[in-house]
Amino acid sequence: MASSEESLNCWRSIIHKGRVTSTYKMALGFAIARLVEEGKRQVSMEELARLFFEIYLERLKYDMPQNSNPAQLTVVEQAINKYKEGSFTEEEAIHAIEKEGFTYVLDAFHRLPEGESPIKFYHRTGLGIMLTDAAYRVFWSSEKDYVMCEMDARWSELEEGFARKSLGSNVLTWVASNKSATGADSLGWCRANASEGSITHIGDGVRDFADRIASDLSAGYKVALGFEHPLYIDVPKNPDQKAIFLEKESSVAQGPRSERRFGCSPRSTFAPGLSETAWVLEKVRIGTAREITPAFGWRRFIDAKGNLFIWEALITSDKRNWQTSTNAELAARSFLRLYPRMPVPEISEGSVPFSLAAAALMWAGFPVSREALYSPCVTVKAS
């Protein structure tokens, strides 16, 4: 009988060394951990499919690819997308996962580069799987929490590897700030190569900013374009709660996202920022010598369904006070630290997002659907 140490070593080898083309092995690992926690030995395929549905429903909030070929969605992704769109009920999504989602992973889980794992953590039965004592030794051990963190880190590593592969080596991020490098109230900007993780240029001037972006898009680069002002607001469903503009700096600019609907930037900065954004987008459209396709949603940008992605830069007051870099550079460096995993857009409870970015694109002459007006923007908080 294998010891706890031997079981842990084999489990870690499977998680870290096993050949993968999707994240299914990680999901199966978390499913096994949950079954051990619930004290279950035997589970049907339907129950396993339900666990996969629950695990992936949470994981897919981050909009990252789960497959080495992001253009080809996994069965689980397809089922959950249909559930989110309303074309599948939860039970229909689970049934689709049960029927087609386990074609390879159950047989491949124990495979290592040097052959089969000498220790098995489950056996297949006619109707599902049965956990072995080794699975219990792993998740009843004092190392359990470390093992869970390792699985989560490996899952993130796979997602980010898949995303980088799909994004390619030609992704730039441009950021505009309402303060120039000299501190003047004129647009300052920063250009960074997201694929390489480096700042390439810092400057100021709105015309130069627009012209350079158009030049990069014309050269075939994909551009993630950030602006330092709110790019979406939450419109309350309750008419008694009206979105208002504050006459002083808002709490939103200082951090809490739940108050966005009450805290757009003050009139003195919000309106000029939005009008400047619309102007830049129009000049970029006119000046680019190839078609520009805005991507609403980070995953669509990853999947090459657009070559322009717009995001919001949030520079908090405490960062403004001590930082020696320009706001634009600070935001660009924060974007690079996160890339290729962007934050999940947040929407206040009881409200609907109104995309000011989509409205600006529409004004600038881009073909934008009405649905895009309900898309919240990714917000990168300088850190």
N, C-alpha and C positions, 0 to 999 in steps of 0.2 A: 504493500500500500504506500502510495506517495506521501511524503511529509508535507507540512504546510509550506516550508521553504521551497521544496521542489515544485509544488503546485503554483506558488507565486511566480517562480522563475519562468515556468512554462507559459503562464498567463501573460506575463510581460513580454515574452518573446513573440507571442501571437499578436499582441497589440502593436508592438514596435517594429517587428521584422516581417510580419505576414504580408504577402503581396496583396495589394488592394487596387481596385479600379473605381471603387465607390466608398462611401462611409458606412456601408451596411455592417461591417464587422464591429465598428464602434457602437452602433445602435444595438446590435445583438449582445455586445458586452454589457451595456447598460440594462438591457432587458433581463439578462441573467442575474445581474446584481439586484434588480428589483424583485425578481422571483425568490432569490435567497432571503431578502429582507422580509418577504411575505411568508416565508417558510414553505414554499411550494416546491415539490419535486417534479411533478409531471404537469405539462401544460399542452393544451391543444393548439393547433395551428391558428384557430380563430382567436384564442387568447393571446398568442404571440403576435398576431397581426394587430390586435388592439393595442398592445404595448408599443409596437413600432409606430402606430398612428399617434399615440400620445407623445412619445419621445420626439418624433420628427415634427409634430405640430408646434412644439415649443422651440425646437432647434431652428426651424425654417423662418422664425421671426427675424433672423439675422440676414436672410436673403442671400445666402452664400451657396455656391454650387456643391452638389453632393456626389458628383461624378467626374471622372477624368475627362469626359467629353461633355462639358456643360450644355452643349446644344442638344444633347440627348438626355432628357430628364429621366431620372429613375422612376420605377413604378410607384414608389411611395410618394415622390414629389408630384407626379401626375395626379394621384388620387387625392392628395391634400389640396392641390391647386383647384381641383374640381369641387372639393368640399368648400373651400373658401369662396369660390365663385357662385356657389349655390346650386350647381348642377348635380352634386352628389350629396346625399345625407351622410351623416357620420357612419351609419351601418353600411351603406353602399361603398364608402371609401375603405372601410376595414375589410369588406368582402373582396374588393379589388386587390388589396395588399395580400390577403390570404391566398388568393387564387394565383397571383403572378409574381409576388414580391420575394419569394424565397427559393427561386429557381436554382441559385448558385451558392448563396451565403452559408446555408446549413452544411453543405458538403465541403465548402472551402475554408470554413472558420479555423480548423485545426491544421491547415497546411502552412508549413514554414519553408524557407528557401532550401533547407537541407532535407526536407521530407516532412512526414506527418509528425505532429506533436506526440511525444510518448505518453502524455497525460491528456485524457479527454475530459471535457467539462460538461458534456451532455452526450446522450445517445439519441438517435432518431427512433421514434416508434411509429406505428402505423398511422396514428392520428396527430402526432406532434413531436415533442422532445421530452426527455427525462434527464434532469440534472444529476450529475455524479457527486460523490463526496468531495471531489477536488474543487468543484465550484463553491461548495460551502466552506471549504478550508480557506479559499481566497477571500471570500466576503464576510467571513466570521473572524478573520485575523485582525491583529492590531494594525496591519498595513492597509486596511480597507480604504480609509480616506485618501491615502497617498495613491492607491491604485485608481480610485475614481478620478482624482485630479490628473493623473497620467493619461487616462482614457480621454478626458475632456481636452487636454492639451494636444493629444495626438489627433483627435477629431478636428480641432481648429487648424492644426498644421496641414491636414489633408485638404480642408476647405480652402485655405489660403493658397496652397500649391495649385489646386484646380483653378482658382480664380486668376492667379498670376499667369498660368498657362493660357487661359482664354483671353485675358487682357492684352497679352503680348508685351513687347518691349518699347512701345511707342506711345505711352500714356504720360501726358503732362498735366500739371495742375497750375492754374493761374488764379491769383487772389487779388481782389481790389479792396482797398481800405479808404475810408473817408479822411485819412490823414496821410500826407506824403512823408517821405524820408526826412524832410526838413522840419516837419511838424506843422506845416501850413495846412490850411483847410482846402486842400486840393487832393485829387485822387492819387494815392500811392499804390504800387502794385508789386507783386512778386511772382516770378516764374520758377517752377520746380519740375524736375524730371521724376515723376512718381515711380516709374519702372526702375530707376537707378537709386532713388532715395536721396537726391541731392538738389540743393538750391542752385539755379543757374543764373538768374538775373534779378535785380531789384531796381525799380525806377519809379517815376511819377509821370503824370500826364494822361488824361483820359484818351486822347487821340492815339498816342503811342501804344497804350494798352490795347485798344480795339484793333489797331493795325497789326500788331504783333500776334494777337490771337488768330486773326484771319490768315496771317501768313503760315502759322503752324497748322491750322486746319487744312489749308490749301496743300501743304506738304505731306498730308496724310496722317498727321498725329491725331490721337484722340485726346480731347481736352475736358478735364473736370474743372469747372469755372466757379470760383467762390466769390461771394460779395459779403461785405461786413454790414449788413442790415437785415431785418426780418424778410424772409422770402415766402413765408406763409403765415396766416393767422388762423386761429380757431374761431369759427362762427358758432355761437351757442344756439342750440336747438330751441331753448327757452327764450322767447322774445324779451322777457323781462331782464335778461342778462345780456347787455349790449357790449360789444367790443368797443373800447374807447381809446383815445390817444391821451397819453399823459404829458403834462407840460414839463416834467422833470425826468431825469434818467430813470428808466423803468427797472423793476425788479427782474424782468426777463433778461435784460442785459447783464445782470449780476448773477444769473444762474438758474433759479427754479423754473423748470419748464411748465409746471402745472398752471402758472399764472400768465402764460403767453397771451391768452385772449384779452386780458386786461392791460397788457403791458407792451404794446408796440413801442418802438423808439419814439422819442419826443418829436413833435412836428418839425422842429428845426433841423433834424437829421434824417428822419424817415422819408419824407417826401423827396428831398434832393437825392437821397440814395436810390430810391426806386426809379426816379426819372433818369438818373445816370445809368442805371442798369438797362433800362429800356433803350436808351440811346446807344449804349455799347453793343447790345444785341443786334440792333438794326445795322450798325456799321459793320459788325462781324458778318452778318448775313450778306450784305452787299459786297463786302470785300473778299469773300472766300470764293476761290475758283473751283469749288466742288460742292456737292450736295451736303448740307448739314442736317443731321437727324438728331433732334434732342431726345434723350433717354429719360423718361420719368420713372425713376426707380433704379437703385444701384445695381440690382441683378440684371436689368435690361442692358445696362452699360457693360457689365461683365460679359454678357452673352453676345456682345457686338451687335446689339439691336439699335445702337445709336453711337454717334461719335462726339456728342456734346452732353455733358452732365452738369447740372447746376446745383451748387450746395451753398449753405449759409455758414459764414464764419462768425463765431460768437466770441468776442474779446471781452472778458470780464474786467471790472474796474480795478481789481487788485493786480491783474496782469498789466494794465495800462500804467500803473503807478511805478512799478519797479523795472519793467522790461526795457532793455537797451535796444532791442530789435524793433523794426517797424511793426505795426499791427499786421500788415500783409505778410511779412516774413514769419511772424509768430504763428499766424493761422496756417501758413503753408507748411511749416515744420510740424505742426500738430496733425495736419492731414497726412504727411509722410509717415509719421509714427503709427497711425491707424491703418494705412493702406496695406493690403487691399480689403480690409474689413471695416466698413463704415457703421456708425451708430444707427440704431433703429429710430426712425422718425417718431416723435411722440405727439399724441393727440389728446387734448383734454377730454375728460369724460363728459358726455352730454353735448358734444360739439362736433362740427364738421369742418375739416380743413379747407381753407380757401388759398389756392396757390397764387401768390403774387408773381412768382417766377413764370408760371404758365401764362399769366395775364400779360407780363412784359414781353414774353416770346410772341404771343399773339399780336400785340401792338407792333412788334418789330417785323411782322410779316411772315413768321414761321407758320406752317400748317399745324395747328395745335387743336386737338379734339377737345370737346367740352369736358370729357371725363378727366382730362389732365388738370383742370381747374380745381379738382378735389384731391390733388396729390400733395401730401406734405413733403417738405424738403429734408434731406439729411442735414443735420446741424453739427458742425465740428467745433467743439469748445476748446479754445486754446489752453494748453496745459504744459 
